């Protein structure tokens, strides 16, 4: 089920109307990018969870797109993986496809 900003279906940006709906597939893309970053750091989900002070199931839910992560969480996750947050955001943006 899509997630929407309450009371808003879309908005204008640069003369173009953009939807604010977030589809479940987009959460899966974010999770896949975070999983790839974890694998590049040569960490298991358990090891990553220990770094984050969370459970393995928490990491698994993020990586499968079942749990939303906000901007600050992505930055903290990147730092925990000793990854560059800007490069991680760029990877997520590329995986999301053209704007």
C-alpha positions as CSV (number, residue, x, y, z in Angstrom):
1,X,0.0,0.0,0.0
2,X,1.5,3.4,-0.9
3,X,2.4,5.9,1.8
4,X,1.3,9.5,1.3
5,X,1.8,12.8,3.1
6,X,-1.5,13.5,4.8
7,X,-3.8,15.6,2.7
8,X,-1.4,15.9,-0.2
9,X,-1.5,13.8,-3.4
10,X,1.2,15.7,-5.3
11,X,3.1,19.0,-5.5
12,X,4.8,21.3,-8.0
13,X,8.6,21.3,-8.4
14,X,10.2,23.2,-11.2
15,X,7.0,23.4,-13.0
16,X,6.5,19.7,-12.9
17,X,3.8,17.9,-10.8
18,X,5.4,15.2,-8.6
19,X,3.6,12.5,-6.7
20,X,4.5,12.2,-3.0
21,X,3.4,8.5,-2.9
22,X,6.0,6.1,-1.8
23,X,5.6,2.6,-3.2
24,X,6.8,-0.5,-1.3
25,X,9.2,-1.2,-4.1
26,X,11.0,2.0,-3.2
27,X,11.6,0.8,0.3
28,X,13.0,-2.4,-1.1
29,X,15.4,-0.4,-3.3
30,X,16.6,1.5,-0.2
31,X,17.0,-1.7,1.7
32,X,18.9,-3.4,-1.1
33,X,21.4,-0.4,-1.2
34,X,21.9,-0.6,2.5
35,X,22.4,-4.4,2.3
36,X,25.0,-3.9,-0.4
37,X,26.8,-1.3,1.7
38,X,26.8,-3.8,4.6
39,X,28.2,-6.5,2.4
40,X,30.9,-4.1,1.1
41,X,31.8,-3.5,4.8
42,X,32.1,-7.3,5.1
43,X,29.7,-7.5,8.0
44,X,26.9,-10.0,8.7
45,X,23.5,-8.7,9.7
46,X,24.4,-9.7,13.3
47,X,27.6,-7.8,13.3
48,X,25.9,-4.7,11.8
49,X,23.1,-4.9,14.3
50,X,25.7,-5.0,17.1
51,X,27.3,-1.8,15.7
52,X,23.9,-0.1,15.6
53,X,22.8,-1.4,19.0
54,X,19.8,-3.1,17.4
55,X,18.7,-6.7,16.6
56,X,19.5,-8.8,13.6
57,X,15.8,-8.8,12.7
58,X,15.8,-4.9,12.7
59,X,18.6,-5.0,10.1
60,X,16.8,-7.7,8.1
61,X,13.5,-5.8,8.0
62,X,15.3,-2.7,6.7
63,X,17.2,-4.6,4.1
64,X,14.0,-6.3,2.9
65,X,12.1,-3.0,2.7
66,X,9.7,-3.9,5.5
67,X,10.9,-1.1,7.8
68,X,11.1,2.6,6.8
69,X,14.3,4.4,7.5
70,X,14.5,8.2,7.7
71,X,17.2,10.4,6.5
72,X,19.0,10.6,9.9
73,X,18.9,6.8,10.2
74,X,20.5,6.3,6.8
75,X,23.3,8.7,7.9
76,X,23.8,6.8,11.1
77,X,23.7,3.4,9.3
78,X,26.3,4.7,6.8
79,X,28.5,5.8,9.6
80,X,28.1,2.5,11.4
81,X,29.2,0.7,8.2
82,X,32.0,3.2,7.8
83,X,30.6,4.2,4.5
84,X,30.3,7.7,3.0
85,X,26.7,8.8,3.5
86,X,26.7,11.0,0.4
87,X,27.9,8.1,-1.8
88,X,25.2,5.9,-0.2
89,X,22.5,8.5,-1.0
90,X,23.8,8.7,-4.6
91,X,23.6,4.9,-4.9
92,X,20.0,5.0,-3.6
93,X,19.1,7.9,-6.0
94,X,20.6,6.0,-8.9
95,X,18.7,2.8,-8.0
96,X,15.4,4.8,-7.9
97,X,15.8,5.6,-11.5
98,X,15.3,8.9,-13.4
99,X,13.4,11.7,-11.6
